[in-house]
Amino acid sequence: MFDNKLIESDEHLGIKIREKRKEMLDRAMEFGIESDETLTVSQELDLLINQSLHKQIKYRMM
């Protein structure tokens, strides 16, 4: 019923999101919340979250 490769991919993406979120918070603490460094990582995090949401929508439509 479930595609194991899809589940592994989702778990990997979840790990990447958690790691990127931590990186963003670390950058915010070091450089400030509005710094270019923090904003760049925030945008990278947004992309990962959008990928995750896209996969969830695609999976539900199957």
Distance bins in CASP14 RR format, pairs under 12 A and 6 or more apart:
PFRMAT RR
TARGET T0000
AUTHOR 0000-0000-0000
RMODE 2
METHOD distances of the structure
MODEL  1
1 7 0 0 0 0 0 1 0 0 0 0 0
1 62 0 0 0 0 0 1 0 0 0 0 0
2 8 0 0 0 0 0 1 0 0 0 0 0
2 9 0 0 0 0 0 1 0 0 0 0 0
2 10 0 0 0 0 0 1 0 0 0 0 0
2 59 0 0 0 0 1 0 0 0 0 0 0
2 62 0 0 0 0 0 1 0 0 0 0 0
3 9 0 0 0 0 1 0 0 0 0 0 0
3 10 0 0 0 0 1 0 0 0 0 0 0
3 55 0 0 0 0 0 1 0 0 0 0 0
3 58 0 0 0 0 0 1 0 0 0 0 0
3 59 0 0 0 0 1 0 0 0 0 0 0
3 62 0 0 0 0 1 0 0 0 0 0 0
4 10 0 0 0 0 0 1 0 0 0 0 0
4 11 0 0 0 0 0 1 0 0 0 0 0
5 11 0 0 0 0 0 1 0 0 0 0 0
5 12 0 0 0 0 0 1 0 0 0 0 0
6 12 0 0 0 0 0 1 0 0 0 0 0
6 13 0 0 0 0 0 1 0 0 0 0 0
6 55 1 0 0 1 0 0 0 0 0 0 0
6 56 0 0 0 0 0 1 0 0 0 0 0
6 58 0 0 0 0 1 0 0 0 0 0 0
6 59 1 0 0 1 0 0 0 0 0 0 0
6 62 0 0 0 0 1 0 0 0 0 0 0
7 13 0 0 0 0 0 1 0 0 0 0 0
7 14 0 0 0 0 0 1 0 0 0 0 0
7 55 0 0 0 0 0 1 0 0 0 0 0
7 59 0 0 0 0 1 0 0 0 0 0 0
8 14 0 0 0 0 0 1 0 0 0 0 0
8 15 0 0 0 0 0 1 0 0 0 0 0
9 15 0 0 0 0 0 1 0 0 0 0 0
9 16 0 0 0 0 0 1 0 0 0 0 0
9 51 0 0 0 0 1 0 0 0 0 0 0
9 52 0 0 0 0 0 1 0 0 0 0 0
9 55 1 0 0 1 0 0 0 0 0 0 0
9 56 0 0 0 0 0 1 0 0 0 0 0
9 58 0 0 0 0 0 1 0 0 0 0 0
9 59 0 0 0 0 0 1 0 0 0 0 0
10 16 0 0 0 0 0 1 0 0 0 0 0
10 17 0 0 0 0 0 1 0 0 0 0 0
10 48 0 0 0 0 0 1 0 0 0 0 0
10 51 0 0 0 0 0 1 0 0 0 0 0
10 52 1 0 0 1 0 0 0 0 0 0 0
10 53 0 0 0 0 0 1 0 0 0 0 0
10 54 0 0 0 0 0 1 0 0 0 0 0
10 55 1 0 0 1 0 0 0 0 0 0 0
10 56 0 0 0 0 1 0 0 0 0 0 0
10 58 0 0 0 0 0 1 0 0 0 0 0
10 59 0 0 0 0 1 0 0 0 0 0 0
11 17 0 0 0 0 0 1 0 0 0 0 0
11 18 0 0 0 0 0 1 0 0 0 0 0
11 52 0 0 0 0 0 1 0 0 0 0 0
11 55 0 0 0 0 0 1 0 0 0 0 0
12 18 0 0 0 0 0 1 0 0 0 0 0
12 19 0 0 0 0 0 1 0 0 0 0 0
12 48 0 0 0 0 0 1 0 0 0 0 0
12 51 0 0 0 0 0 1 0 0 0 0 0
12 52 0 0 0 0 0 1 0 0 0 0 0
12 55 0 0 0 0 0 1 0 0 0 0 0
13 19 0 0 0 0 0 1 0 0 0 0 0
13 20 0 0 0 0 0 1 0 0 0 0 0
13 45 0 0 0 0 0 1 0 0 0 0 0
13 47 0 0 0 0 0 1 0 0 0 0 0
13 48 1 0 0 1 0 0 0 0 0 0 0
13 49 0 0 0 0 1 0 0 0 0 0 0
13 50 0 0 0 0 0 1 0 0 0 0 0
13 51 1 0 0 1 0 0 0 0 0 0 0
13 52 1 0 1 0 0 0 0 0 0 0 0
13 53 0 0 0 0 0 1 0 0 0 0 0
13 54 0 0 0 0 0 1 0 0 0 0 0
13 55 1 0 0 1 0 0 0 0 0 0 0
13 56 0 0 0 0 0 1 0 0 0 0 0
14 20 0 0 0 0 1 0 0 0 0 0 0
14 21 0 0 0 0 1 0 0 0 0 0 0
14 45 0 0 0 0 0 1 0 0 0 0 0
14 48 1 0 0 1 0 0 0 0 0 0 0
14 49 0 0 0 0 1 0 0 0 0 0 0
14 51 0 0 0 0 1 0 0 0 0 0 0
14 52 1 0 0 1 0 0 0 0 0 0 0
14 53 0 0 0 0 0 1 0 0 0 0 0
14 55 0 0 0 0 0 1 0 0 0 0 0
14 56 0 0 0 0 0 1 0 0 0 0 0
15 21 0 0 0 0 0 1 0 0 0 0 0
15 22 0 0 0 0 0 1 0 0 0 0 0
15 48 0 0 0 0 0 1 0 0 0 0 0
15 52 0 0 0 0 0 1 0 0 0 0 0
16 22 0 0 0 0 0 1 0 0 0 0 0
16 23 0 0 0 0 0 1 0 0 0 0 0
16 44 0 0 0 0 1 0 0 0 0 0 0
16 45 0 0 0 0 1 0 0 0 0 0 0
16 47 0 0 0 0 0 1 0 0 0 0 0
16 48 1 0 1 0 0 0 0 0 0 0 0
16 49 0 0 0 0 0 1 0 0 0 0 0
16 51 0 0 0 0 1 0 0 0 0 0 0
16 52 0 0 0 0 1 0 0 0 0 0 0
17 23 0 0 0 0 0 1 0 0 0 0 0
17 24 0 0 0 0 0 1 0 0 0 0 0
17 44 0 0 0 0 0 1 0 0 0 0 0
17 45 1 0 0 1 0 0 0 0 0 0 0
17 46 0 0 0 0 0 1 0 0 0 0 0
17 47 0 0 0 0 0 1 0 0 0 0 0
17 48 1 0 1 0 0 0 0 0 0 0 0
17 49 1 0 0 1 0 0 0 0 0 0 0
17 50 0 0 0 0 0 1 0 0 0 0 0
17 51 0 0 0 0 1 0 0 0 0 0 0
17 52 1 0 0 1 0 0 0 0 0 0 0
17 53 0 0 0 0 0 1 0 0 0 0 0
17 55 0 0 0 0 0 1 0 0 0 0 0
18 24 0 0 0 0 0 1 0 0 0 0 0
18 25 0 0 0 0 0 1 0 0 0 0 0
18 45 0 0 0 0 1 0 0 0 0 0 0
18 48 0 0 0 0 1 0 0 0 0 0 0
18 49 0 0 0 0 0 1 0 0 0 0 0
18 52 0 0 0 0 0 1 0 0 0 0 0
19 25 0 0 0 0 0 1 0 0 0 0 0
19 26 0 0 0 0 0 1 0 0 0 0 0
19 41 0 0 0 0 0 1 0 0 0 0 0
19 44 0 0 0 0 0 1 0 0 0 0 0
19 45 0 0 0 0 1 0 0 0 0 0 0
19 48 0 0 0 0 1 0 0 0 0 0 0
20 26 0 0 0 0 0 1 0 0 0 0 0
20 27 0 0 0 0 0 1 0 0 0 0 0
20 38 0 0 0 0 0 1 0 0 0 0 0
20 40 0 0 0 0 0 1 0 0 0 0 0
20 41 1 0 0 1 0 0 0 0 0 0 0
20 42 0 0 0 0 1 0 0 0 0 0 0
20 43 0 0 0 0 0 1 0 0 0 0 0
20 44 1 0 1 0 0 0 0 0 0 0 0
20 45 1 0 1 0 0 0 0 0 0 0 0
20 46 0 0 0 0 1 0 0 0 0 0 0
20 47 0 0 0 0 1 0 0 0 0 0 0
20 48 1 0 1 0 0 0 0 0 0 0 0
20 49 0 0 0 0 1 0 0 0 0 0 0
20 51 0 0 0 0 0 1 0 0 0 0 0
20 52 0 0 0 0 0 1 0 0 0 0 0
21 27 0 0 0 0 0 1 0 0 0 0 0
21 28 0 0 0 0 0 1 0 0 0 0 0
21 38 0 0 0 0 0 1 0 0 0 0 0
21 41 0 0 0 0 1 0 0 0 0 0 0
21 42 0 0 0 0 1 0 0 0 0 0 0
21 44 0 0 0 0 0 1 0 0 0 0 0
21 45 1 0 1 0 0 0 0 0 0 0 0
21 46 0 0 0 0 0 1 0 0 0 0 0
21 48 0 0 0 0 1 0 0 0 0 0 0
21 49 0 0 0 0 1 0 0 0 0 0 0
22 28 0 0 0 0 0 1 0 0 0 0 0
22 29 0 0 0 0 0 1 0 0 0 0 0
22 41 0 0 0 0 1 0 0 0 0 0 0
22 45 0 0 0 0 1 0 0 0 0 0 0
23 29 0 0 0 0 0 1 0 0 0 0 0
23 30 0 0 0 0 0 1 0 0 0 0 0
23 31 0 0 0 0 0 1 0 0 0 0 0
23 37 0 0 0 0 1 0 0 0 0 0 0
23 38 0 0 0 0 1 0 0 0 0 0 0
23 40 0 0 0 0 0 1 0 0 0 0 0
23 41 1 0 1 0 0 0 0 0 0 0 0
23 42 0 0 0 0 1 0 0 0 0 0 0
23 44 0 0 0 0 1 0 0 0 0 0 0
23 45 0 0 0 0 1 0 0 0 0 0 0
23 48 0 0 0 0 0 1 0 0 0 0 0
24 30 0 0 0 0 0 1 0 0 0 0 0
24 31 0 0 0 0 0 1 0 0 0 0 0
24 32 0 0 0 0 0 1 0 0 0 0 0
24 33 0 0 0 0 1 0 0 0 0 0 0
24 35 0 0 0 0 0 1 0 0 0 0 0
24 37 0 0 0 0 1 0 0 0 0 0 0
24 38 1 0 0 1 0 0 0 0 0 0 0
24 39 0 0 0 0 1 0 0 0 0 0 0
24 40 0 0 0 0 1 0 0 0 0 0 0
24 41 1 0 1 0 0 0 0 0 0 0 0
24 42 1 0 1 0 0 0 0 0 0 0 0
24 43 0 0 0 0 1 0 0 0 0 0 0
24 44 0 0 0 0 1 0 0 0 0 0 0
24 45 1 0 1 0 0 0 0 0 0 0 0
24 46 0 0 0 0 1 0 0 0 0 0 0
24 48 0 0 0 0 0 1 0 0 0 0 0
24 49 0 0 0 0 0 1 0 0 0 0 0
25 31 0 0 0 0 0 1 0 0 0 0 0
25 32 0 0 0 0 0 1 0 0 0 0 0
25 33 0 0 0 0 1 0 0 0 0 0 0
25 38 0 0 0 0 1 0 0 0 0 0 0
25 41 0 0 0 0 1 0 0 0 0 0 0
25 42 0 0 0 0 0 1 0 0 0 0 0
25 45 0 0 0 0 0 1 0 0 0 0 0
26 32 0 0 0 0 0 1 0 0 0 0 0
26 33 0 0 0 0 0 1 0 0 0 0 0
26 35 0 0 0 0 0 1 0 0 0 0 0
26 37 0 0 0 0 1 0 0 0 0 0 0
26 38 0 0 0 0 1 0 0 0 0 0 0
26 41 0 0 0 0 1 0 0 0 0 0 0
27 33 0 0 0 0 1 0 0 0 0 0 0
27 34 0 0 0 0 0 1 0 0 0 0 0
27 35 1 0 0 1 0 0 0 0 0 0 0
27 36 0 0 0 0 1 0 0 0 0 0 0
27 37 1 0 1 0 0 0 0 0 0 0 0
27 38 1 0 1 0 0 0 0 0 0 0 0
27 39 0 0 0 0 1 0 0 0 0 0 0
27 40 0 0 0 0 1 0 0 0 0 0 0
27 41 1 0 1 0 0 0 0 0 0 0 0
27 42 0 0 0 0 1 0 0 0 0 0 0
27 43 0 0 0 0 0 1 0 0 0 0 0
27 44 0 0 0 0 0 1 0 0 0 0 0
27 45 0 0 0 0 0 1 0 0 0 0 0
28 34 0 0 0 0 1 0 0 0 0 0 0
28 35 1 0 0 1 0 0 0 0 0 0 0
28 36 0 0 0 0 0 1 0 0 0 0 0
28 37 0 0 0 0 1 0 0 0 0 0 0
28 38 1 0 1 0 0 0 0 0 0 0 0
28 39 0 0 0 0 1 0 0 0 0 0 0
28 40 0 0 0 0 0 1 0 0 0 0 0
28 41 0 0 0 0 1 0 0 0 0 0 0
28 42 0 0 0 0 1 0 0 0 0 0 0
28 45 0 0 0 0 0 1 0 0 0 0 0
29 35 0 0 0 0 0 1 0 0 0 0 0
29 37 0 0 0 0 0 1 0 0 0 0 0
29 38 0 0 0 0 1 0 0 0 0 0 0
29 41 0 0 0 0 0 1 0 0 0 0 0
30 37 1 0 0 1 0 0 0 0 0 0 0
30 38 0 0 0 0 1 0 0 0 0 0 0
30 41 0 0 0 0 0 1 0 0 0 0 0
31 37 1 0 1 0 0 0 0 0 0 0 0
31 38 1 0 1 0 0 0 0 0 0 0 0
31 39 0 0 0 0 1 0 0 0 0 0 0
31 40 0 0 0 0 0 1 0 0 0 0 0
31 41 0 0 0 0 1 0 0 0 0 0 0
31 42 0 0 0 0 0 1 0 0 0 0 0
32 38 1 0 1 0 0 0 0 0 0 0 0
32 39 0 0 0 0 1 0 0 0 0 0 0
32 41 0 0 0 0 0 1 0 0 0 0 0
32 42 0 0 0 0 0 1 0 0 0 0 0
33 39 0 0 0 0 1 0 0 0 0 0 0
33 41 0 0 0 0 0 1 0 0 0 0 0
33 42 0 0 0 0 1 0 0 0 0 0 0
34 40 0 0 0 0 0 1 0 0 0 0 0
34 42 0 0 0 0 0 1 0 0 0 0 0
35 41 0 0 0 0 1 0 0 0 0 0 0
35 42 0 0 0 0 0 1 0 0 0 0 0
36 42 0 0 0 0 0 1 0 0 0 0 0
36 43 0 0 0 0 0 1 0 0 0 0 0
37 43 0 0 0 0 0 1 0 0 0 0 0
37 44 0 0 0 0 0 1 0 0 0 0 0
38 44 0 0 0 0 0 1 0 0 0 0 0
38 45 0 0 0 0 0 1 0 0 0 0 0
39 45 0 0 0 0 0 1 0 0 0 0 0
39 46 0 0 0 0 0 1 0 0 0 0 0
40 46 0 0 0 0 0 1 0 0 0 0 0
40 47 0 0 0 0 0 1 0 0 0 0 0
41 47 0 0 0 0 0 1 0 0 0 0 0
41 48 0 0 0 0 0 1 0 0 0 0 0
42 48 0 0 0 0 0 1 0 0 0 0 0
42 49 0 0 0 0 0 1 0 0 0 0 0
43 49 0 0 0 0 0 1 0 0 0 0 0
43 50 0 0 0 0 0 1 0 0 0 0 0
44 50 0 0 0 0 0 1 0 0 0 0 0
44 51 0 0 0 0 0 1 0 0 0 0 0
45 51 0 0 0 0 0 1 0 0 0 0 0
45 52 0 0 0 0 0 1 0 0 0 0 0
46 52 0 0 0 0 0 1 0 0 0 0 0
46 53 0 0 0 0 0 1 0 0 0 0 0
47 53 0 0 0 0 0 1 0 0 0 0 0
47 54 0 0 0 0 0 1 0 0 0 0 0
48 54 0 0 0 0 0 1 0 0 0 0 0
48 55 0 0 0 0 0 1 0 0 0 0 0
49 55 0 0 0 0 0 1 0 0 0 0 0
49 56 0 0 0 0 0 1 0 0 0 0 0
50 56 0 0 0 0 0 1 0 0 0 0 0
50 57 0 0 0 0 0 1 0 0 0 0 0
51 57 0 0 0 0 0 1 0 0 0 0 0
51 58 0 0 0 0 0 1 0 0 0 0 0
52 58 0 0 0 0 0 1 0 0 0 0 0
52 59 0 0 0 0 0 1 0 0 0 0 0
53 59 0 0 0 0 0 1 0 0 0 0 0
53 60 0 0 0 0 0 1 0 0 0 0 0
54 60 0 0 0 0 0 1 0 0 0 0 0
54 61 0 0 0 0 0 1 0 0 0 0 0
55 61 0 0 0 0 0 1 0 0 0 0 0
55 62 0 0 0 0 0 1 0 0 0 0 0
56 62 0 0 0 0 0 1 0 0 0 0 0
END
